[in-house]
């Protein structure tokens, strides 16, 4: 089941990439947001489905090799000087990516007005990962965001100073 769902998702994204499927207001870029440029293994989520994560929280031996980019690289390559809305759901690796993004936004004074993040790490069984996920919420608040909405760590933040 998991394998078939993953294959279906990959076929769908390849069709978008080839221009056979058009998304009206979106552009597909075939890379994942990460803390390093290059490539990284993505492991299937233990519950199945199409979700994969850089966090090897499973005993699965299979993985997908995915091209990765840092947010700073993405912004530079796309000639973006700011991001208005950022929606992030990266299966527990937000505890590594978001602190780097917060630092980038501080340096360039270009933080998104609206930040939507599914903080999966805050719900994890592993107490260390869960602690880091919950600490991430405080980091975001300390970076000048107000919590607008929270449904079990599926959160929306609004920038206070823009």
MOSUL-V827260 format. One record per pair of residues at least 6 apart in sequence whose C-alpha atoms are under 8 Angstrom apart, sorted by sequence separation. I is the first residue (numbers start at 0). J is the second residue. If there is no record, write none. Layout:
# MOSUL-V827260
[[I/J] [I/J]]
This chain:
# MOSUL-V827260
[[14/20] [15/21] [43/49] [44/50] [74/80] [87/93] [104/110] [123/129] [140/146] [148/154] [149/155] [15/22] [43/50] [44/51] [74/81] [104/111] [121/128] [122/129] [147/154] [148/155] [43/51] [44/52] [120/128] [121/129] [146/154] [147/155] [148/156] [42/51] [43/52] [101/110] [120/129] [121/130] [146/155] [147/156] [41/51] [42/52] [121/131] [122/132] [146/156] [147/157] [16/27] [41/52] [42/53] [45/56] [120/131] [121/132] [145/156] [146/157] [15/27] [16/28] [41/53] [42/54] [44/56] [45/57] [120/132] [121/133] [144/156] [145/157] [16/29] [40/53] [41/54] [42/55] [44/57] [119/132] [120/133] [144/157] [145/158] [39/53] [41/55] [42/56] [43/57] [118/132] [144/158] [145/159] [42/57] [143/158] [144/159] [43/59] [143/159] [42/59] [143/160] [43/61] [42/61] [43/62] [42/62] [41/62] [42/63] [40/62] [41/63] [40/63] [41/64] [40/64] [41/65] [39/64] [40/65] [93/118] [38/64] [39/65] [85/111] [93/119] [94/120] [38/65] [39/66] [82/109] [83/110] [84/111] [87/114] [90/117] [91/118] [93/120] [38/66] [39/67] [81/109] [82/110] [83/111] [84/112] [85/113] [86/114] [87/115] [88/116] [89/117] [90/118] [91/119] [92/120] [37/66] [38/67] [71/100] [80/109] [81/110] [82/111] [83/112] [84/113] [85/114] [86/115] [87/116] [88/117] [90/119] [91/120] [122/151] [36/66] [37/67] [70/100] [81/111] [82/112] [83/113] [84/114] [85/115] [86/116] [87/117] [88/118] [89/119] [90/120] [122/152] [36/67] [37/68] [84/115] [88/119] [121/152] [35/67] [36/68] [71/103] [35/68] [36/69] [119/152] [31/65] [33/67] [34/68] [35/69] [118/152] [119/153] [30/65] [31/66] [32/67] [33/68] [34/69] [117/152] [118/153] [30/66] [31/67] [32/68] [33/69] [34/70] [36/72] [54/90] [116/152] [117/153] [118/154] [29/66] [30/67] [31/68] [32/69] [33/70] [52/89] [53/90] [54/91] [94/131] [98/135] [105/142] [116/153] [117/154] [30/68] [32/70] [52/90] [54/92] [94/132] [97/135] [101/139] [115/153] [116/154] [51/90] [52/91] [53/92] [93/132] [115/154] [116/155] [50/90] [52/92] [98/138] [115/155] [8/49] [91/132] [94/135] [101/142] [114/155] [115/156] [113/155] [114/156] [5/48] [113/156] [114/157] [4/48] [5/49] [113/157] [114/158] [4/49] [112/157] [113/158] [1/47] [112/158] [0/47] [1/48] [111/158] [0/48] [1/49] [110/158] [112/161] [32/89] [33/92] [34/95] [34/96] [33/96] [32/96] [34/99]]
